[in-house]
């Protein structure tokens, strides 16, 4: 029998429930699985072409971000603290790299080899410092410019994710808003950090997960594993979403009769091969296994202690506390981090109820925005209103997508549930939500479009009556 359907029609039919029901009625189960796999292999999964408007939208977004750096003087840093605000701990490690001391010394003084931060961005800073000078305006321009490049490129996976899950109209609007929103620009033009690399990498991994649910070959598995490895070397928090993401891919492929075990093995191999140079380096330097970074103890203590109230306690940081800095320099970062972790756990064991309460507050602050000091007598700080509104719209959009059983709706839900989980037990910050904002934006645009469609339908019904 010759198949006379075009590829788009075949793809739509194959993904529908009618296809599965027809196979179940007419073909034995084992044969049905083979037929499904054969048709899936015939479907050449391809992404839609990017809109022609991207040819000028992306350059325009990039140029406007660069202009904002110049107009707002974001390339200048306060000289106090020996330029510590230029990249913070990552900047200090980058300085050490540029000076020939290797990946070391996240604070003042020569404190030896470090794994205080994940390696990707500090090495980028170190390379730029080596070429253009340490803490120079030229280095700031280049690093912020690289941030802007990644922020701009994130429009591409946003478009493809939204197109695959909600359609072309949602995809175009989501990409446009991301490209032209000053709030999105802020994280790239103000922070010398991984604030734009992580959203881009996570969005690409999210897109690959959507495609892997029906991809018949093995290449995408390898790319997925390597990409997640690169993302973990930029921001290990990405790993919080990986188990759910993998299970979701497996379930979707199982429903389509596609094998997953060989692909999972390939992805795992690519993932660990990507991480292995850094893990081997850590083992050789510290004498035992250190997984990517070793500062969790401090981060945990900064949110949990006698005066904890659900927010960061910055006065305990070594860059702001001379006693803590001297302790860090004296005992070394591994022993220091272990002591901080032990102190935090001791407090939690003595105050389990208080820990539970402030953890709930951290959950609220993650989505509401962290309160900021104010002299206003008002009971509500409206400076967080926009942040809270976007969170509500995104969560509402997620629920609406789940109710409509939209493609990938549960993948969105898994990202929202699992990615921020660690911050509920450490401390929240507005920057911590940014890596998942591409997906949150898509959900917001989807919800707004649904409201508009319903209003238009209601108006037509009213007129017809």
C-alpha positions in Angstrom: 0.0 0.0 0.0 1.3 3.4 -0.9 1.0 6.3 1.5 -0.6 9.2 -0.3 -0.7 11.7 2.6 1.6 14.7 2.7 4.0 14.9 5.6 2.1 17.5 7.6 -1.2 15.5 7.3 0.5 12.3 8.2 2.2 13.9 11.2 -1.1 15.3 12.5 -2.9 12.0 12.0 -0.1 10.0 13.6 -0.2 12.2 16.7 -3.9 12.0 17.1 -5.9 9.5 19.1 -7.7 8.3 16.0 -4.5 6.8 14.7 -3.9 4.8 17.8 -7.5 3.6 17.9 -7.3 2.5 14.2 -4.1 0.5 14.9 -5.6 -1.1 18.0 -8.7 -2.3 16.1 -7.0 -3.5 12.9 -3.5 -4.7 13.9 -2.1 -7.0 16.6 -0.5 -5.0 19.5 3.1 -6.0 18.7 2.6 -5.1 15.0 0.9 -1.9 16.0 4.0 -0.8 17.9 6.2 -1.6 14.9 3.9 0.3 12.6 3.9 3.3 14.9 7.7 3.3 15.0 7.9 2.9 11.2 5.6 5.9 10.6 7.5 7.9 13.3 10.7 7.2 11.4 9.1 8.3 8.2 8.2 11.6 9.7 11.1 13.9 9.2 10.7 16.1 12.3 11.6 19.6 11.3 11.2 22.9 13.0 9.2 25.6 11.2 11.2 28.3 9.5 11.7 31.4 11.6 9.6 34.4 10.6 11.3 36.8 8.2 10.7 39.5 10.8 13.5 37.9 12.9 16.0 39.2 10.4 15.5 42.6 11.8 13.9 41.9 15.2 16.9 40.1 16.6 19.5 42.7 15.5 17.2 45.5 16.7 16.9 43.9 20.1 20.7 43.4 20.4 21.4 47.0 19.4 18.9 48.4 21.8 20.4 46.3 24.6 23.9 47.6 23.8 22.6 51.1 23.6 21.1 50.7 27.1 24.5 49.6 28.4 26.0 52.9 27.2 23.1 55.2 28.1 22.7 53.7 31.6 26.5 53.4 32.1 26.2 49.8 33.0 29.8 49.2 32.0 30.9 51.2 35.1 31.3 49.7 38.5 31.7 51.2 41.9 35.4 51.0 42.7 34.8 50.2 46.4 35.6 46.7 47.5 38.3 46.3 44.8 35.7 46.0 42.1 34.0 43.0 43.7 30.7 43.9 42.1 32.3 43.3 38.7 31.2 39.7 38.5 31.3 39.1 42.3 32.8 35.7 43.1 32.9 34.7 39.4 34.8 37.9 38.7 37.4 37.1 41.4 37.9 33.7 40.0 38.2 35.2 36.5 40.8 37.5 37.8 42.8 34.6 39.3 42.6 32.8 35.9 43.8 35.9 34.0 46.7 36.3 36.5 47.8 32.7 35.9 46.8 31.3 39.3 44.1 29.1 37.8 40.5 28.6 39.0 41.0 29.9 42.5 40.4 32.6 45.1 36.7 33.6 45.0 37.3 36.3 47.6 40.2 38.4 48.8 43.7 36.9 49.0 45.2 33.8 47.5 43.0 31.0 49.0 44.0 28.3 46.6 42.1 26.2 44.1 38.4 26.6 44.1 35.1 25.0 43.1 33.1 27.8 44.7 31.3 28.5 41.4 30.4 26.4 38.4 33.2 26.8 35.8 31.7 28.0 32.6 31.2 31.7 33.2 34.3 32.3 35.4 36.4 30.8 32.6 34.7 33.2 30.1 35.4 36.1 32.4 39.0 35.0 32.8 39.5 34.7 29.0 38.1 38.2 28.5 40.3 39.6 31.3 43.3 38.0 29.8 42.7 39.8 26.5 41.2 43.1 27.5 42.4 43.6 31.0 41.1 42.9 34.5 38.1 45.0 35.6 38.4 47.3 32.6 35.6 49.1 30.7 36.5 47.1 27.6 36.1 43.8 29.5 32.8 45.0 30.9 31.5 45.9 27.4 32.5 42.6 25.9 31.0 40.5 28.8 27.8 42.4 28.8 27.7 42.3 25.1 28.0 38.5 25.2 25.1 38.5 27.7 23.0 40.5 25.2 23.8 38.0 22.5 22.5 35.1 24.5 19.5 37.1 25.6 18.7 37.9 22.0 19.3 34.3 20.7 16.8 33.0 23.4 14.0 34.4 21.1 14.7 31.4 18.8 14.0 28.5 21.1 11.1 30.6 22.6 9.5 30.7 19.1 9.9 27.0 18.4 8.7 26.0 21.9 5.6 28.1 21.6 5.0 27.1 18.0 5.1 23.4 18.9 2.8 23.8 22.0 0.4 26.6 21.3 0.7 27.6 17.6 2.3 30.2 15.4 0.5 33.3 16.8 1.6 32.6 20.4 5.1 31.9 19.2 5.5 35.2 17.3 4.1 37.3 20.2 6.3 35.5 22.8 9.4 36.0 20.8 8.6 39.7 20.2 7.9 40.4 23.8 11.1 38.7 24.9 13.1 40.7 22.3 11.7 44.1 23.2 11.0 43.9 26.9 13.3 46.1 29.0 12.9 43.9 32.1 14.3 41.0 30.1 17.2 43.2 29.0 18.0 44.2 32.6 19.5 40.8 33.5 21.9 40.9 30.6 23.0 44.5 30.7 23.3 44.8 34.5 24.7 41.5 35.7 28.1 40.0 34.8 26.9 36.5 35.7 25.3 33.5 33.9 21.9 35.4 33.8 21.4 35.0 30.1 23.4 31.8 29.3 21.2 29.7 31.6 17.8 30.8 30.2 19.1 30.1 26.7 20.5 26.7 27.5 17.5 25.6 29.5 15.1 26.8 26.8 17.1 24.8 24.2 17.0 21.7 26.5 13.2 22.2 26.9 12.8 22.4 23.1 14.8 19.2 22.6 12.7 17.4 25.2 9.5 18.3 23.3 11.1 17.0 20.1 12.5 13.8 21.7 9.0 12.6 22.5 8.7 11.5 18.8 12.3 11.7 17.4 13.1 8.3 15.9 16.9 8.7 15.7 19.7 8.9 18.3 21.4 12.2 17.4 19.0 14.3 19.5 19.7 12.2 22.6 23.4 12.9 22.3 22.7 16.6 21.8 20.3 16.7 24.8 22.8 15.0 27.1 25.7 17.3 26.1 23.5 20.4 26.2 22.4 19.5 29.7 26.0 19.0 30.7 27.0 22.4 29.5 24.0 23.9 31.3 25.0 22.2 34.5 28.5 23.7 34.2 26.9 27.1 33.9 24.2 26.7 36.6 23.8 23.3 38.4 20.2 24.3 39.4 19.2 23.1 36.0 19.6 19.6 37.2 16.6 19.9 39.4 14.4 19.6 36.3 16.3 16.8 34.6 14.7 13.8 36.4 11.1 14.9 35.6 12.1 15.9 32.1 13.6 12.5 31.4 10.6 10.7 32.8 8.3 12.8 30.7 10.2 12.1 27.5 10.2 8.3 28.3 6.4 8.3 28.9 5.6 10.2 25.7 7.8 7.9 23.7 6.3 4.8 25.4 2.9 5.9 24.4 4.1 6.2 20.8 5.8 2.9 20.8 9.3 4.3 20.5 12.3 2.8 22.3 14.0 5.0 24.9 16.5 3.0 26.8 19.3 3.2 24.1 18.7 6.9 23.8 18.8 7.4 27.6 22.1 5.6 27.7 23.5 7.8 24.9 22.3 11.0 26.6 23.7 9.9 29.9 27.1 9.1 28.3 27.1 12.5 26.6 26.2 14.2 29.8 28.9 12.6 32.0 31.5 13.0 29.2 30.7 16.8 29.2 31.1 17.0 33.0 34.0 14.6 33.3 36.9 17.1 32.7 35.7 19.4 35.5 34.9 16.5 37.9 38.3 15.0 37.3 40.0 18.3 37.9 38.1 18.7 41.2 39.1 15.2 42.3 42.8 15.9 41.5 42.7 19.3 43.2 40.7 18.4 46.4 41.6 14.7 46.8 37.9 13.6 46.7 34.8 13.9 44.6 33.3 17.4 44.3 30.3 17.6 42.1 30.6 20.8 40.0 30.6 23.3 42.9 31.1 23.2 46.7 29.5 26.4 48.1 26.1 24.9 49.0 27.0 25.0 52.7 27.3 28.8 52.7 24.2 29.2 50.5 22.3 27.1 53.0 23.5 29.0 56.0 22.7 32.4 54.3 19.0 31.4 54.5 18.9 29.4 57.7 20.0 30.5 61.1 19.0 32.3 64.3 17.8 35.5 62.5 16.4 33.9 59.4 13.2 35.3 58.1 12.9 33.8 54.6 15.4 36.1 52.9 19.1 36.3 52.3 21.2 37.2 55.4 24.0 39.0 53.5 26.0 40.0 56.5 27.2 36.4 56.8 28.9 36.5 53.4 32.7 36.5 53.5 32.8 39.6 51.2 30.8 41.6 53.7 32.0 40.0 57.0 35.7 40.2 57.9 35.4 37.5 60.5 33.9 35.1 58.0 36.5 36.1 55.4 39.3 35.4 57.8 37.8 32.0 58.6 37.4 31.2 55.0 41.1 32.1 54.4 42.2 30.2 57.4 40.5 26.8 57.0 39.9 26.8 53.2 36.7 26.7 51.3 35.8 23.0 51.7 36.1 23.1 55.5 34.4 26.5 55.6 31.5 25.3 53.5 31.1 22.1 55.6 31.1 24.2 58.8 28.4 26.5 57.4 26.3 23.5 56.4 26.7 21.9 59.8 25.7 25.2 61.5 22.5 25.5 59.3 21.5 21.9 59.9 22.0 22.3 63.7 19.7 25.3 63.7 17.1 23.4 61.6 17.1 20.4 64.0 16.6 22.8 66.9 13.9 24.8 65.1 12.0 22.5 62.7 8.8 24.5 63.0 10.5 27.8 62.3 12.3 26.2 59.3 9.0 25.1 57.9 7.5 28.5 58.2 10.3 30.4 56.6 10.4 27.8 53.8 6.8 28.6 53.0 7.7 32.3 53.1 10.6 31.6 50.6 8.2 29.9 48.3 5.9 33.0 48.4 8.8 35.4 47.9 10.1 33.4 44.9 6.9 34.1 43.0 5.9 37.4 44.7 9.3 39.1 44.7 11.6 39.6 47.7 10.5 42.5 49.9 12.8 45.5 49.7 13.5 48.2 52.4 11.1 51.1 52.2 10.1 54.1 54.3 6.6 54.0 53.0 3.8 53.5 55.7 1.7 51.5 53.1 0.8 48.0 54.1 1.5 46.7 50.6 4.8 47.2 48.7 3.5 47.8 45.1 7.0 47.6 43.7 6.6 43.8 43.6 3.2 44.0 42.1 4.3 43.5 38.5 6.6 40.6 39.5 3.6 38.9 41.3 1.3 39.6 38.4 3.6 37.9 35.9 3.8 34.9 38.3 0.1 34.7 38.6 -0.5 34.9 34.9 2.1 32.2 34.2 0.7 29.8 36.8 -2.8 30.5 35.5 -1.6 29.8 32.0 -0.1 26.6 33.1 -3.3 25.4 34.7 -5.3 26.5 31.6 -2.9 24.5 29.4 -3.3 21.4 31.6 -7.0 21.6 31.4 -7.0 21.9 27.7 -4.4 19.0 27.5 -2.1 21.1 25.3 1.0 19.4 24.0 3.8 19.7 26.5 1.6 21.2 29.2 3.0 18.8 31.8 6.5 19.6 30.8 5.8 23.2 31.6 4.3 22.2 34.9 7.3 20.0 35.8 9.6 22.9 35.1 7.6 25.3 37.3 7.3 22.7 40.1 10.8 21.3 40.3 13.2 23.9 39.0 12.8 26.5 41.9 12.5 23.8 44.6 16.0 24.3 46.0 15.4 28.0 46.5 12.5 27.3 48.9 15.1 25.9 51.3 18.0 28.4 50.7 16.8 31.9 49.9 14.9 33.5 47.0 16.0 36.3 44.7 14.4 37.8 41.6 17.4 36.6 39.5 16.6 33.0 40.4 13.3 33.1 38.5 14.9 34.4 35.3 16.2 31.0 33.9 12.6 29.8 33.6 11.1 33.1 32.3 11.1 32.1 28.6 8.6 29.3 29.5 6.7 31.5 31.9 6.4 34.2 29.2 5.0 31.6 26.7 2.4 30.6 29.3 1.4 34.3 29.9 1.0 35.0 26.2 -1.1 31.8 25.8 -3.4 32.8 28.7 -3.9 36.4 27.3 -4.6 35.0 23.9 -7.2 32.7 25.3 -8.9 35.6 27.1 -9.0 37.6 23.9 -10.5 34.7 21.9 -13.2 34.1 24.5 -14.1 37.8 24.5 -14.3 37.9 20.7 -16.5 34.7 20.7 -18.8 36.2 23.3 -19.1 39.5 21.4 -20.0 37.6 18.2 -22.6 35.6 20.0 -24.1 38.7 21.5 -24.3 40.4 18.1 -25.9 37.4 16.5 -28.6 37.3 19.3 
